[in-house]
Amino acid sequence: MIFIDIDKPHPHEIKEWMRKNKLNIDQSAEILGISKRQFSRFLSGETQAKRVHSLAMQMVWILYENKKEIIKNDKGNSKKITIPIK
């Protein structure tokens, strides 16, 4: 997921980010550390999201994609690391 202009993500790009990450407005605002009202302003275009917000959204997307890839490749074969206690 890449924003066309990292400094000014468009509302439709933010909505696509939410859809791809299966997030609602409450979850999105919480993840970005902003109020629900502020996030709603981004979605409506009333307020322009800033670079820091688009970078945070990119990071969330990368983390979720990596998590999906790990789960897909794991298939229950993960090796547990054990540390013996003496």
C-alpha angles and dihedrals in degrees: 000000000000127000114226090227112023090198094054115027112193121234092246090054091051090050089051089050089053092048094049092049094042093236132149126210094269094050093044093051092047093049091050093045095238134115122273088240092055092048090049088055089056090052094049093045091239089121126027115235112233133229092264090058095048091047090051090050090050090051093050090050092050092049093049092047091050091048091052090049092049092050092047093050096040100065090174094302097111116140114230119218112224127189114202114228114216 
